[in-house]
Amino acid sequence: TTGKEEKFVLPLDKFEPNDAPIYFPDLNVIYYNDKAGNYLIDVENHEVKEIDLPKDWAGTTVFEPDETGDRWIIADMSRVLIFNSDGEQEMELLCGGISAIGATFYKQGNSEQILVVFDDGSFYRYDAKSGDFNGKTEVETYSDYWLDAEISVDEEQGLIFIQTGQITDIVDMESWIEISVVWNSFGYHKPTDRFLAFS
């Protein structure tokens, strides 16, 4: 940390967040959401941009930027939407009304995909430009309660690690098949090439 303290004026006089504000240091942006809406706060100029969500929005469950902060994946209980940095919706990804629990952008060469994990164990791939559905993989998730999924891409090994609670799924990026599952796992530790697990 820099030790520097800075205050930001949030969009509402009354501080009633649904979740703790999230700071993205690489993008100099704070994401904040409450009962009134979802907001992006520019750390450098303190500019606040409201995200133009649908009126029947059911509460944000997933919020993930691309590496530049130009595009954002935002999901509620039944929709996955893509927004630009001005808070304007670019497209909706078709998902059949199931609930996203994790998502990320994945860029390889000139092509880019949007990867989304859903609560029923579906792992969808979409074209990031068109929103077209590219494919589906079945992974392990919890069927009886909700936990967020974190997606990590390891291009060197050609693998995707999906951490949902204490489940680590490993998906091969060439075949897009789940090749292994580690239960009771805290996750994969790349420097030692080990899974931290308990019995």
C-alpha positions, 0 to 999 in steps of 0.5 A, spaced: 500 500 500 502 507 498 499 509 505 495 514 502 488 516 504 483 518 499 475 520 500 470 518 495 463 521 494 458 515 493 452 516 489 447 516 495 447 521 501 445 514 505 450 509 505 446 502 504 451 498 499 448 491 497 456 489 497 462 492 499 465 497 494 470 493 489 477 497 487 480 495 481 487 498 482 489 496 475 483 500 472 483 505 477 476 504 478 471 502 484 465 498 483 459 500 488 452 497 488 446 499 492 438 498 492 438 504 487 443 502 482 450 500 480 456 505 479 463 506 476 467 511 480 473 513 476 479 514 482 483 519 478 477 524 477 472 522 482 467 521 476 461 517 477 458 513 472 451 509 473 450 503 469 444 503 465 441 496 468 434 494 466 428 496 470 427 489 472 434 487 474 434 482 480 440 484 483 448 484 481 451 477 482 457 477 478 461 483 476 467 482 472 471 487 467 476 486 461 483 487 462 482 494 459 476 496 463 473 498 457 468 492 457 464 489 463 460 483 465 454 484 469 449 478 471 443 477 475 439 471 477 437 470 470 441 474 465 448 476 463 449 483 460 456 486 457 456 493 458 462 499 456 465 503 460 460 509 460 455 504 463 451 502 456 449 495 455 452 492 449 449 486 448 446 480 452 448 473 452 443 468 451 443 463 457 436 460 458 435 464 465 440 460 469 444 463 474 451 465 473 456 465 479 462 467 475 465 470 469 471 472 465 474 475 459 479 470 455 483 473 449 488 469 445 491 472 439 486 476 435 480 472 438 476 473 445 471 469 448 467 470 454 467 465 459 461 464 464 460 459 470 453 457 471 450 454 478 447 448 474 454 446 473 454 449 465 461 452 463 459 457 457 463 460 452 461 466 448 464 470 442 466 476 445 465 481 439 458 478 437 455 474 443 454 468 439 454 461 443 461 457 442 460 451 446 459 448 453 462 444 458 460 441 464 463 442 471 462 441 478 458 446 482 454 445 489 447 443 487 444 445 494 447 452 495 450 458 492 457 460 492 461 464 487 466 461 482 473 464 480 476 463 473 483 462 472 486 461 465 493 458 465 495 459 458 502 456 459 499 449 461 493 450 456 488 449 462 483 453 466 482 452 473 475 454 476 474 455 484 467 454 487 468 454 494 472 448 496 471 445 489 477 446 483 475 444 476 480 443 471 478 444 464 483 443 458 483 449 453 484 445 447 478 440 447 474 444 452 473 438 456 473 437 464 479 433 465 479 433 473 476 435 479 479 436 486 474 436 492 476 439 499 480 444 495 483 451 497 485 451 490 491 450 485 498 453 487 502 455 481 509 456 483 509 449 487 504 446 482 500 443 487 493 443 489 492 445 497 487 440 499 484 437 506 481 431 508 
